[in-house]
Amino acid sequence: MSQQMHQQQINVELGEKEAEGIYSNLAIITHSPAEFVVDFTRMLPGTPKTKVYARIIMTPQHAKSLLRALDENIKKYEAQFGEIKILGDPKAKPLGFQPAVETSATIETK
């Protein structure tokens, strides 16, 4: 017996404030047995302090569904635009200009 997947259509309202979005370049994730908490912050160069701009609280099941949805969308993005490079990843090739590698040499004179 095969099961048919029933997709429910959801009408999502997006308010003007939410439509602007919030920029984040750092997410801090904590969890308990009952929930995952994702705090979205942004770090600026030369600034040792930041604040939480948005907090999302979800069940472990929803967190895993989000992980799967992100994975699927990242694969689609990379198929269209190429691999996303992560700075500091030892497997990644360097981006941009790199400083010259210093070597030591000895010169013999007679």
Biopython code that builds the backbone (N, CA, C, O; Angstrom):
import numpy as np
from Bio.PDB.StructureBuilder import StructureBuilder

atoms = [
    (1, "MET", "N", (0.853, -1.179, 0.000)),
    (1, "MET", "CA", (0.000, 0.000, 0.000)),
    (1, "MET", "C", (0.896, 1.239, 0.000)),
    (1, "MET", "O", (1.810, 1.339, 0.820)),
    (2, "SER", "N", (0.655, 2.146, -0.874)),
    (2, "SER", "CA", (1.473, 3.350, -0.939)),
    (2, "SER", "C", (0.729, 4.520, -0.305)),
    (2, "SER", "O", (-0.486, 4.669, -0.439)),
    (3, "GLN", "N", (1.497, 5.328, 0.379)),
    (3, "GLN", "CA", (0.908, 6.509, 0.999)),
    (3, "GLN", "C", (1.160, 7.704, 0.105)),
    (3, "GLN", "O", (2.260, 7.876, -0.421)),
    (4, "GLN", "N", (0.146, 8.524, -0.065)),
    (4, "GLN", "CA", (0.312, 9.744, -0.831)),
    (4, "GLN", "C", (0.617, 10.881, 0.136)),
    (4, "GLN", "O", (-0.023, 11.031, 1.177)),
    (5, "MET", "N", (1.618, 11.677, -0.241)),
    (5, "MET", "CA", (1.967, 12.831, 0.577)),
    (5, "MET", "C", (0.950, 13.927, 0.300)),
    (5, "MET", "O", (0.742, 14.315, -0.850)),
    (6, "HIS", "N", (0.327, 14.416, 1.340)),
    (6, "HIS", "CA", (-0.657, 15.485, 1.201)),
    (6, "HIS", "C", (0.015, 16.794, 1.589)),
    (6, "HIS", "O", (0.420, 16.970, 2.738)),
    (7, "GLN", "N", (0.134, 17.711, 0.637)),
    (7, "GLN", "CA", (0.722, 19.007, 0.919)),
    (7, "GLN", "C", (-0.377, 19.996, 1.237)),
    (7, "GLN", "O", (-1.314, 20.197, 0.463)),
    (8, "GLN", "N", (-0.233, 20.609, 2.402)),
    (8, "GLN", "CA", (-1.186, 21.613, 2.823)),
    (8, "GLN", "C", (-0.662, 22.977, 2.424)),
    (8, "GLN", "O", (0.504, 23.288, 2.666)),
    (9, "GLN", "N", (-1.496, 23.787, 1.823)),
    (9, "GLN", "CA", (-1.092, 25.126, 1.438)),
    (9, "GLN", "C", (-1.308, 26.053, 2.635)),
    (9, "GLN", "O", (-2.363, 26.039, 3.268)),
    (10, "ILE", "N", (-0.289, 26.854, 2.929)),
    (10, "ILE", "CA", (-0.346, 27.740, 4.076)),
    (10, "ILE", "C", (-0.274, 29.178, 3.579)),
    (10, "ILE", "O", (0.557, 29.517, 2.737)),
    (11, "ASN", "N", (-1.147, 30.006, 4.107)),
    (11, "ASN", "CA", (-1.141, 31.427, 3.779)),
    (11, "ASN", "C", (-0.325, 32.130, 4.859)),
    (11, "ASN", "O", (-0.750, 32.197, 6.012)),
    (12, "VAL", "N", (0.843, 32.656, 4.492)),
    (12, "VAL", "CA", (1.738, 33.308, 5.446)),
    (12, "VAL", "C", (1.689, 34.815, 5.232)),
    (12, "VAL", "O", (1.913, 35.305, 4.126)),
    (13, "GLU", "N", (1.394, 35.541, 6.302)),
    (13, "GLU", "CA", (1.366, 36.998, 6.236)),
    (13, "GLU", "C", (2.728, 37.526, 6.655)),
    (13, "GLU", "O", (3.266, 37.113, 7.683)),
    (14, "LEU", "N", (3.286, 38.431, 5.873)),
    (14, "LEU", "CA", (4.588, 39.026, 6.158)),
    (14, "LEU", "C", (4.395, 40.514, 6.412)),
    (14, "LEU", "O", (4.078, 41.279, 5.501)),
    (15, "GLY", "N", (4.590, 40.909, 7.666)),
    (15, "GLY", "CA", (4.427, 42.310, 8.042)),
    (15, "GLY", "C", (5.542, 43.171, 7.474)),
    (15, "GLY", "O", (6.594, 42.668, 7.078)),
    (16, "GLU", "N", (5.298, 44.481, 7.441)),
    (16, "GLU", "CA", (6.269, 45.419, 6.873)),
    (16, "GLU", "C", (7.592, 45.374, 7.634)),
    (16, "GLU", "O", (8.658, 45.360, 7.019)),
    (17, "LYS", "N", (7.535, 45.351, 8.950)),
    (17, "LYS", "CA", (8.753, 45.322, 9.771)),
    (17, "LYS", "C", (9.539, 44.031, 9.524)),
    (17, "LYS", "O", (10.759, 44.070, 9.369)),
    (18, "GLU", "N", (8.853, 42.902, 9.489)),
    (18, "GLU", "CA", (9.509, 41.611, 9.270)),
    (18, "GLU", "C", (10.065, 41.495, 7.858)),
    (18, "GLU", "O", (11.075, 40.824, 7.643)),
    (19, "ALA", "N", (9.425, 42.133, 6.907)),
    (19, "ALA", "CA", (9.880, 42.081, 5.513)),
    (19, "ALA", "C", (11.241, 42.743, 5.338)),
    (19, "ALA", "O", (11.981, 42.398, 4.417)),
    (20, "GLU", "N", (11.579, 43.690, 6.210)),
    (20, "GLU", "CA", (12.887, 44.340, 6.146)),
    (20, "GLU", "C", (14.009, 43.362, 6.482)),
    (20, "GLU", "O", (15.121, 43.497, 5.972)),
    (21, "GLY", "N", (13.729, 42.391, 7.324)),
    (21, "GLY", "CA", (14.717, 41.410, 7.715)),
    (21, "GLY", "C", (15.694, 41.952, 8.738)),
    (21, "GLY", "O", (15.721, 43.151, 9.019)),
    (22, "ILE", "N", (16.500, 41.052, 9.294)),
    (22, "ILE", "CA", (17.529, 41.410, 10.260)),
    (22, "ILE", "C", (18.814, 40.736, 9.799)),
    (22, "ILE", "O", (18.843, 39.521, 9.603)),
    (23, "TYR", "N", (19.876, 41.518, 9.624)),
    (23, "TYR", "CA", (21.158, 40.953, 9.213)),
    (23, "TYR", "C", (21.821, 40.283, 10.412)),
    (23, "TYR", "O", (21.836, 40.833, 11.514)),
    (24, "SER", "N", (22.368, 39.090, 10.185)),
    (24, "SER", "CA", (23.098, 38.373, 11.226)),
    (24, "SER", "C", (24.287, 37.674, 10.595)),
    (24, "SER", "O", (24.162, 37.059, 9.536)),
    (25, "ASN", "N", (25.452, 37.767, 11.249)),
    (25, "ASN", "CA", (26.614, 37.021, 10.783)),
    (25, "ASN", "C", (27.144, 36.076, 11.861)),
    (25, "ASN", "O", (28.241, 35.530, 11.744)),
    (26, "LEU", "N", (26.337, 35.893, 12.922)),
    (26, "LEU", "CA", (26.696, 34.968, 13.992)),
    (26, "LEU", "C", (25.432, 34.431, 14.630)),
    (26, "LEU", "O", (24.558, 35.200, 15.032)),
    (27, "ALA", "N", (25.329, 33.117, 14.725)),
    (27, "ALA", "CA", (24.203, 32.486, 15.402)),
    (27, "ALA", "C", (24.754, 31.667, 16.562)),
    (27, "ALA", "O", (25.698, 30.894, 16.395)),
    (28, "ILE", "N", (24.169, 31.839, 17.716)),
    (28, "ILE", "CA", (24.560, 31.089, 18.907)),
    (28, "ILE", "C", (23.422, 30.113, 19.195)),
    (28, "ILE", "O", (22.276, 30.518, 19.389)),
    (29, "ILE", "N", (23.752, 28.826, 19.220)),
    (29, "ILE", "CA", (22.721, 27.802, 19.364)),
    (29, "ILE", "C", (22.911, 27.069, 20.687)),
    (29, "ILE", "O", (24.003, 26.587, 20.990)),
    (30, "THR", "N", (21.846, 26.989, 21.465)),
    (30, "THR", "CA", (21.837, 26.213, 22.706)),
    (30, "THR", "C", (20.613, 25.304, 22.665)),
    (30, "THR", "O", (19.695, 25.513, 21.872)),
    (31, "HIS", "N", (20.613, 24.300, 23.525)),
    (31, "HIS", "CA", (19.469, 23.389, 23.534)),
    (31, "HIS", "C", (19.273, 22.767, 24.919)),
    (31, "HIS", "O", (20.175, 22.734, 25.756)),
    (32, "SER", "N", (18.073, 22.289, 25.108)),
    (32, "SER", "CA", (17.691, 21.509, 26.285)),
    (32, "SER", "C", (16.988, 20.275, 25.742)),
    (32, "SER", "O", (16.830, 20.161, 24.526)),
    (33, "PRO", "N", (16.565, 19.358, 26.578)),
    (33, "PRO", "CA", (15.834, 18.199, 26.052)),
    (33, "PRO", "C", (14.541, 18.578, 25.322)),
    (33, "PRO", "O", (14.053, 17.813, 24.490)),
    (34, "ALA", "N", (13.988, 19.747, 25.628)),
    (34, "ALA", "CA", (12.685, 20.118, 25.072)),
    (34, "ALA", "C", (12.743, 21.115, 23.929)),
    (34, "ALA", "O", (11.784, 21.228, 23.166)),
    (35, "GLU", "N", (13.874, 21.860, 23.791)),
    (35, "GLU", "CA", (13.872, 22.916, 22.788)),
    (35, "GLU", "C", (15.283, 23.294, 22.344)),
    (35, "GLU", "O", (16.270, 23.043, 23.035)),
    (36, "PHE", "N", (15.335, 23.910, 21.155)),
    (36, "PHE", "CA", (16.552, 24.520, 20.631)),
    (36, "PHE", "C", (16.320, 26.030, 20.633)),
    (36, "PHE", "O", (15.231, 26.503, 20.308)),
    (37, "VAL", "N", (17.354, 26.772, 21.002)),
    (37, "VAL", "CA", (17.287, 28.228, 21.002)),
    (37, "VAL", "C", (18.387, 28.736, 20.073)),
    (37, "VAL", "O", (19.561, 28.411, 20.253)),
    (38, "VAL", "N", (17.999, 29.537, 19.079)),
    (38, "VAL", "CA", (18.962, 30.120, 18.151)),
    (38, "VAL", "C", (18.899, 31.634, 18.324)),
    (38, "VAL", "O", (17.884, 32.268, 18.036)),
    (39, "ASP", "N", (20.014, 32.202, 18.804)),
    (39, "ASP", "CA", (20.128, 33.646, 18.960)),
    (39, "ASP", "C", (20.921, 34.196, 17.783)),
    (39, "ASP", "O", (22.041, 33.757, 17.522)),
    (40, "PHE", "N", (20.342, 35.151, 17.081)),
    (40, "PHE", "CA", (20.993, 35.767, 15.925)),
    (40, "PHE", "C", (21.598, 37.100, 16.350)),
    (40, "PHE", "O", (20.904, 37.978, 16.863)),
    (41, "THR", "N", (22.915, 37.238, 16.127)),
    (41, "THR", "CA", (23.644, 38.450, 16.478)),
    (41, "THR", "C", (24.456, 38.898, 15.270)),
    (41, "THR", "O", (24.436, 38.247, 14.226)),
    (42, "ARG", "N", (25.152, 39.984, 15.411)),
    (42, "ARG", "CA", (26.104, 40.380, 14.372)),
    (42, "ARG", "C", (27.332, 40.967, 15.054)),
    (42, "ARG", "O", (27.244, 41.794, 15.961)),
    (43, "MET", "N", (28.473, 40.504, 14.578)),
    (43, "MET", "CA", (29.754, 40.981, 15.080)),
    (43, "MET", "C", (30.328, 41.965, 14.073)),
    (43, "MET", "O", (30.329, 41.704, 12.870)),
    (44, "LEU", "N", (30.811, 43.083, 14.562)),
    (44, "LEU", "CA", (31.434, 44.076, 13.697)),
    (44, "LEU", "C", (32.918, 44.127, 14.025)),
    (44, "LEU", "O", (33.294, 43.959, 15.185)),
    (45, "PRO", "N", (33.770, 44.357, 13.029)),
    (45, "PRO", "CA", (35.208, 44.418, 13.277)),
    (45, "PRO", "C", (35.546, 45.454, 14.341)),
    (45, "PRO", "O", (35.032, 46.573, 14.323)),
    (46, "GLY", "N", (36.415, 45.067, 15.261)),
    (46, "GLY", "CA", (36.867, 45.986, 16.297)),
    (46, "GLY", "C", (35.879, 46.194, 17.425)),
    (46, "GLY", "O", (36.124, 47.006, 18.317)),
    (47, "THR", "N", (34.764, 45.475, 17.403)),
    (47, "THR", "CA", (33.758, 45.615, 18.452)),
    (47, "THR", "C", (33.698, 44.320, 19.256)),
    (47, "THR", "O", (33.276, 43.291, 18.727)),
    (48, "PRO", "N", (34.112, 44.349, 20.523)),
    (48, "PRO", "CA", (34.153, 43.111, 21.308)),
    (48, "PRO", "C", (32.802, 42.693, 21.873)),
    (48, "PRO", "O", (32.689, 41.623, 22.471)),
    (49, "LYS", "N", (31.776, 43.520, 21.693)),
    (49, "LYS", "CA", (30.477, 43.241, 22.295)),
    (49, "LYS", "C", (29.393, 43.247, 21.226)),
    (49, "LYS", "O", (29.476, 43.996, 20.252)),
    (50, "THR", "N", (28.388, 42.419, 21.410)),
    (50, "THR", "CA", (27.258, 42.399, 20.491)),
    (50, "THR", "C", (25.992, 42.182, 21.302)),
    (50, "THR", "O", (26.053, 42.028, 22.522)),
    (51, "LYS", "N", (24.858, 42.169, 20.638)),
    (51, "LYS", "CA", (23.596, 41.876, 21.307)),
    (51, "LYS", "C", (22.779, 40.941, 20.432)),
    (51, "LYS", "O", (23.058, 40.787, 19.243)),
    (52, "VAL", "N", (21.782, 40.326, 21.017)),
    (52, "VAL", "CA", (20.884, 39.439, 20.279)),
    (52, "VAL", "C", (19.837, 40.302, 19.581)),
    (52, "VAL", "O", (19.158, 41.109, 20.216)),
    (53, "TYR", "N", (19.715, 40.119, 18.257)),
    (53, "TYR", "CA", (18.735, 40.875, 17.477)),
    (53, "TYR", "C", (17.461, 40.075, 17.239)),
    (53, "TYR", "O", (16.397, 40.648, 17.001)),
    (54, "ALA", "N", (17.569, 38.760, 17.302)),
    (54, "ALA", "CA", (16.393, 37.910, 17.149)),
    (54, "ALA", "C", (16.670, 36.582, 17.836)),
    (54, "ALA", "O", (17.794, 36.081, 17.793)),
    (55, "ARG", "N", (15.659, 36.015, 18.464)),
    (55, "ARG", "CA", (15.765, 34.702, 19.111)),
    (55, "ARG", "C", (14.645, 33.824, 18.579)),
    (55, "ARG", "O", (13.474, 34.203, 18.602)),
    (56, "ILE", "N", (15.026, 32.640, 18.098)),
    (56, "ILE", "CA", (14.054, 31.669, 17.613)),
    (56, "ILE", "C", (14.119, 30.453, 18.544)),
    (56, "ILE", "O", (15.195, 29.910, 18.794)),
    (57, "ILE", "N", (12.975, 30.040, 19.044)),
    (57, "ILE", "CA", (12.890, 28.873, 19.926)),
    (57, "ILE", "C", (12.040, 27.833, 19.208)),
    (57, "ILE", "O", (10.940, 28.133, 18.743)),
    (58, "MET", "N", (12.560, 26.594, 19.118)),
    (58, "MET", "CA", (11.816, 25.547, 18.417)),
    (58, "MET", "C", (12.034, 24.192, 19.063)),
    (58, "MET", "O", (12.978, 23.994, 19.828)),
    (59, "THR", "N", (11.153, 23.275, 18.744)),
    (59, "THR", "CA", (11.283, 21.910, 19.256)),
    (59, "THR", "C", (12.439, 21.209, 18.540)),
    (59, "THR", "O", (12.842, 21.636, 17.458)),
    (60, "PRO", "N", (12.974, 20.140, 19.129)),
    (60, "PRO", "CA", (14.029, 19.390, 18.433)),
    (60, "PRO", "C", (13.576, 18.886, 17.059)),
    (60, "PRO", "O", (14.377, 18.857, 16.125)),
    (61, "GLN", "N", (12.324, 18.494, 16.922)),
    (61, "GLN", "CA", (11.812, 18.019, 15.642)),
    (61, "GLN", "C", (11.826, 19.136, 14.602)),
    (61, "GLN", "O", (12.202, 18.910, 13.452)),
    (62, "HIS", "N", (11.421, 20.335, 15.000)),
    (62, "HIS", "CA", (11.442, 21.462, 14.069)),
    (62, "HIS", "C", (12.876, 21.886, 13.739)),
    (62, "HIS", "O", (13.160, 22.303, 12.616)),
    (63, "ALA", "N", (13.771, 21.777, 14.714)),
    (63, "ALA", "CA", (15.182, 22.109, 14.450)),
    (63, "ALA", "C", (15.754, 21.159, 13.401)),
    (63, "ALA", "O", (16.483, 21.587, 12.506)),
    (64, "LYS", "N", (15.426, 19.876, 13.510)),
    (64, "LYS", "CA", (15.921, 18.904, 12.532)),
    (64, "LYS", "C", (15.288, 19.144, 11.162)),
    (64, "LYS", "O", (15.957, 18.984, 10.141)),
    (65, "SER", "N", (14.026, 19.522, 11.125)),
    (65, "SER", "CA", (13.373, 19.859, 9.854)),
    (65, "SER", "C", (14.029, 21.088, 9.225)),
    (65, "SER", "O", (14.204, 21.144, 8.008)),
    (66, "LEU", "N", (14.394, 22.074, 10.052)),
    (66, "LEU", "CA", (15.092, 23.257, 9.556)),
    (66, "LEU", "C", (16.449, 22.867, 8.993)),
    (66, "LEU", "O", (16.837, 23.359, 7.933)),
    (67, "LEU", "N", (17.176, 21.995, 9.678)),
    (67, "LEU", "CA", (18.475, 21.519, 9.194)),
    (67, "LEU", "C", (18.333, 20.876, 7.818)),
    (67, "LEU", "O", (19.127, 21.156, 6.920)),
    (68, "ARG", "N", (17.346, 20.030, 7.648)),
    (68, "ARG", "CA", (17.122, 19.370, 6.352)),
    (68, "ARG", "C", (16.758, 20.376, 5.265)),
    (68, "ARG", "O", (17.234, 20.277, 4.134)),
    (69, "ALA", "N", (15.904, 21.352, 5.617)),
    (69, "ALA", "CA", (15.500, 22.363, 4.635)),
    (69, "ALA", "C", (16.697, 23.230, 4.234)),
    (69, "ALA", "O", (16.857, 23.551, 3.056)),
    (70, "LEU", "N", (17.536, 23.611, 5.198)),
    (70, "LEU", "CA", (18.746, 24.382, 4.882)),
    (70, "LEU", "C", (19.681, 23.580, 3.995)),
    (70, "LEU", "O", (20.225, 24.110, 3.026)),
    (71, "ASP", "N", (19.875, 22.303, 4.320)),
    (71, "ASP", "CA", (20.754, 21.449, 3.520)),
    (71, "ASP", "C", (20.253, 21.367, 2.076)),
    (71, "ASP", "O", (21.034, 21.493, 1.134)),
    (72, "GLU", "N", (18.966, 21.157, 1.913)),
    (72, "GLU", "CA", (18.377, 21.065, 0.569)),
    (72, "GLU", "C", (18.557, 22.370, -0.202)),
    (72, "GLU", "O", (18.898, 22.352, -1.384)),
    (73, "ASN", "N", (18.329, 23.496, 0.463)),
    (73, "ASN", "CA", (18.441, 24.791, -0.202)),
    (73, "ASN", "C", (19.886, 25.173, -0.490)),
    (73, "ASN", "O", (20.155, 25.820, -1.501)),
    (74, "ILE", "N", (20.820, 24.790, 0.369)),
    (74, "ILE", "CA", (22.241, 25.052, 0.104)),
    (74, "ILE", "C", (22.693, 24.250, -1.110)),
    (74, "ILE", "O", (23.449, 24.756, -1.938)),
    (75, "LYS", "N", (22.239, 23.010, -1.224)),
    (75, "LYS", "CA", (22.592, 22.197, -2.394)),
    (75, "LYS", "C", (22.052, 22.835, -3.668)),
    (75, "LYS", "O", (22.753, 22.867, -4.679)),
    (76, "LYS", "N", (20.834, 23.338, -3.644)),
    (76, "LYS", "CA", (20.248, 24.008, -4.814)),
    (76, "LYS", "C", (21.031, 25.275, -5.148)),
    (76, "LYS", "O", (21.305, 25.549, -6.316)),
    (77, "TYR", "N", (21.388, 26.046, -4.124)),
    (77, "TYR", "CA", (22.157, 27.281, -4.325)),
    (77, "TYR", "C", (23.502, 26.967, -4.966)),
    (77, "TYR", "O", (23.888, 27.605, -5.945)),
    (78, "GLU", "N", (24.230, 25.970, -4.410)),
    (78, "GLU", "CA", (25.551, 25.634, -4.936)),
    (78, "GLU", "C", (25.480, 25.058, -6.343)),
    (78, "GLU", "O", (26.402, 25.246, -7.136)),
    (79, "ALA", "N", (24.399, 24.362, -6.660)),
    (79, "ALA", "CA", (24.235, 23.848, -8.020)),
    (79, "ALA", "C", (24.092, 25.004, -9.010)),
    (79, "ALA", "O", (24.530, 24.901, -10.156)),
    (80, "GLN", "N", (23.486, 26.090, -8.571)),
    (80, "GLN", "CA", (23.270, 27.238, -9.450)),
    (80, "GLN", "C", (24.446, 28.213, -9.449)),
    (80, "GLN", "O", (24.808, 28.738, -10.502)),
    (81, "PHE", "N", (25.051, 28.465, -8.278)),
    (81, "PHE", "CA", (26.050, 29.528, -8.161)),
    (81, "PHE", "C", (27.455, 29.040, -7.820)),
    (81, "PHE", "O", (28.386, 29.845, -7.794)),
    (82, "GLY", "N", (27.633, 27.764, -7.560)),
    (82, "GLY", "CA", (28.948, 27.243, -7.183)),
    (82, "GLY", "C", (29.062, 27.058, -5.674)),
    (82, "GLY", "O", (28.218, 27.511, -4.900)),
    (83, "GLU", "N", (30.122, 26.386, -5.291)),
    (83, "GLU", "CA", (30.341, 26.046, -3.886)),
    (83, "GLU", "C", (30.479, 27.296, -3.021)),
    (83, "GLU", "O", (31.141, 28.261, -3.402)),
    (84, "ILE", "N", (29.852, 27.262, -1.869)),
    (84, "ILE", "CA", (29.982, 28.344, -0.891)),
    (84, "ILE", "C", (31.286, 28.111, -0.135)),
    (84, "ILE", "O", (31.485, 27.051, 0.460)),
    (85, "LYS", "N", (32.166, 29.097, -0.161)),
    (85, "LYS", "CA", (33.451, 29.003, 0.535)),
    (85, "LYS", "C", (33.277, 29.480, 1.972)),
    (85, "LYS", "O", (32.623, 30.489, 2.230)),
    (86, "ILE", "N", (33.867, 28.745, 2.890)),
    (86, "ILE", "CA", (33.820, 29.130, 4.298)),
    (86, "ILE", "C", (35.209, 29.593, 4.707)),
    (86, "ILE", "O", (36.168, 28.824, 4.649)),
    (87, "LEU", "N", (35.317, 30.853, 5.121)),
    (87, "LEU", "CA", (36.605, 31.404, 5.524)),
    (87, "LEU", "C", (37.139, 30.642, 6.733)),
    (87, "LEU", "O", (36.398, 30.346, 7.670)),
    (88, "GLY", "N", (38.422, 30.332, 6.699)),
    (88, "GLY", "CA", (39.037, 29.613, 7.801)),
    (88, "GLY", "C", (38.945, 28.106, 7.663)),
    (88, "GLY", "O", (39.497, 27.379, 8.489)),
    (89, "ASP", "N", (38.261, 27.621, 6.638)),
    (89, "ASP", "CA", (38.145, 26.186, 6.404)),
    (89, "ASP", "C", (39.469, 25.691, 5.838)),
    (89, "ASP", "O", (39.877, 26.141, 4.767)),
    (90, "PRO", "N", (40.156, 24.770, 6.529)),
    (90, "PRO", "CA", (41.458, 24.316, 6.032)),
    (90, "PRO", "C", (41.380, 23.606, 4.681)),
    (90, "PRO", "O", (42.385, 23.521, 3.976)),
    (91, "LYS", "N", (40.199, 23.092, 4.306)),
    (91, "LYS", "CA", (40.032, 22.413, 3.021)),
    (91, "LYS", "C", (39.845, 23.400, 1.872)),
    (91, "LYS", "O", (40.053, 23.058, 0.708)),
    (92, "ALA", "N", (39.448, 24.633, 2.212)),
    (92, "ALA", "CA", (39.142, 25.622, 1.178)),
    (92, "ALA", "C", (40.416, 26.260, 0.636)),
    (92, "ALA", "O", (41.395, 26.451, 1.356)),
    (93, "LYS", "N", (40.372, 26.580, -0.648)),
    (93, "LYS", "CA", (41.476, 27.320, -1.252)),
    (93, "LYS", "C", (41.402, 28.757, -0.761)),
    (93, "LYS", "O", (40.306, 29.261, -0.514)),
    (94, "PRO", "N", (42.553, 29.439, -0.610)),
    (94, "PRO", "CA", (42.540, 30.831, -0.147)),
    (94, "PRO", "C", (41.793, 31.744, -1.113)),
    (94, "PRO", "O", (41.847, 31.558, -2.329)),
    (95, "LEU", "N", (41.098, 32.734, -0.556)),
    (95, "LEU", "CA", (40.386, 33.725, -1.354)),
    (95, "LEU", "C", (41.190, 35.018, -1.383)),
    (95, "LEU", "O", (41.827, 35.365, -0.388)),
    (96, "GLY", "N", (41.176, 35.720, -2.473)),
    (96, "GLY", "CA", (41.803, 37.028, -2.562)),
    (96, "GLY", "C", (43.322, 36.965, -2.571)),
    (96, "GLY", "O", (43.917, 35.916, -2.814)),
    (97, "PHE", "N", (43.936, 38.115, -2.299)),
    (97, "PHE", "CA", (45.391, 38.209, -2.289)),
    (97, "PHE", "C", (45.935, 37.572, -1.026)),
    (97, "PHE", "O", (45.340, 37.679, 0.046)),
    (98, "GLN", "N", (47.059, 36.915, -1.162)),
    (98, "GLN", "CA", (47.705, 36.268, -0.023)),
    (98, "GLN", "C", (49.089, 36.872, 0.160)),
    (98, "GLN", "O", (49.753, 37.209, -0.821)),
    (99, "PRO", "N", (49.539, 37.016, 1.429)),
    (99, "PRO", "CA", (50.885, 37.540, 1.638)),
    (99, "PRO", "C", (51.920, 36.551, 1.138)),
    (99, "PRO", "O", (51.691, 35.342, 1.117)),
    (100, "ALA", "N", (53.069, 37.089, 0.733)),
    (100, "ALA", "CA", (54.159, 36.235, 0.252)),
    (100, "ALA", "C", (54.656, 35.367, 1.403)),
    (100, "ALA", "O", (54.715, 35.810, 2.550)),
    (101, "VAL", "N", (55.004, 34.151, 1.089)),
    (101, "VAL", "CA", (55.539, 33.241, 2.087)),
    (101, "VAL", "C", (57.009, 33.562, 2.276)),
    (101, "VAL", "O", (57.778, 33.611, 1.316)),
    (102, "GLU", "N", (57.389, 33.780, 3.527)),
    (102, "GLU", "CA", (58.786, 34.107, 3.808)),
    (102, "GLU", "C", (59.618, 32.834, 3.825)),
    (102, "GLU", "O", (59.215, 31.822, 4.398)),
    (103, "THR", "N", (60.768, 32.895, 3.199)),
    (103, "THR", "CA", (61.699, 31.768, 3.226)),
    (103, "THR", "C", (63.051, 32.304, 3.700)),
    (103, "THR", "O", (63.407, 33.459, 3.470)),
    (104, "SER", "N", (63.760, 31.451, 4.345)),
    (104, "SER", "CA", (65.092, 31.892, 4.774)),
    (104, "SER", "C", (66.110, 31.291, 3.834)),
    (104, "SER", "O", (65.999, 30.129, 3.444)),
    (105, "ALA", "N", (67.082, 32.068, 3.479)),
    (105, "ALA", "CA", (68.130, 31.612, 2.564)),
    (105, "ALA", "C", (69.457, 32.099, 3.111)),
    (105, "ALA", "O", (69.539, 33.164, 3.724)),
    (106, "THR", "N", (70.467, 31.329, 2.891)),
    (106, "THR", "CA", (71.806, 31.765, 3.281)),
    (106, "THR", "C", (72.627, 31.978, 2.020)),
    (106, "THR", "O", (72.534, 31.209, 1.063)),
    (107, "ILE", "N", (73.407, 33.003, 2.033)),
    (107, "ILE", "CA", (74.247, 33.343, 0.887)),
    (107, "ILE", "C", (75.698, 33.158, 1.316)),
    (107, "ILE", "O", (76.151, 33.734, 2.305)),
    (108, "GLU", "N", (76.391, 32.367, 0.572)),
    (108, "GLU", "CA", (77.802, 32.152, 0.875)),
    (108, "GLU", "C", (78.642, 33.115, 0.045)),
    (108, "GLU", "O", (78.408, 33.305, -1.148)),
    (109, "THR", "N", (79.608, 33.706, 0.698)),
    (109, "THR", "CA", (80.533, 34.588, -0.028)),
    (109, "THR", "C", (81.938, 34.047, 0.133)),
    (109, "THR", "O", (82.283, 33.460, 1.158)),
    (110, "LYS", "N", (82.733, 34.250, -0.888)),
    (110, "LYS", "CA", (84.126, 33.782, -0.832)),
    (110, "LYS", "C", (85.083, 34.919, -0.790)),
    (110, "LYS", "O", (86.294, 34.706, -0.741)),
]
sb = StructureBuilder()
sb.init_structure("model")
sb.init_model(0)
sb.init_chain("A")
sb.init_seg("    ")
for serial, (resi, resn, name, xyz) in enumerate(atoms, 1):
    if name == "N":
        sb.init_residue(resn, " ", resi, " ")
    sb.init_atom(name, np.array(xyz, "f"), 0.0, 1.0, " ", f" {name:<3s}", serial, name[0])
structure = sb.get_structure()
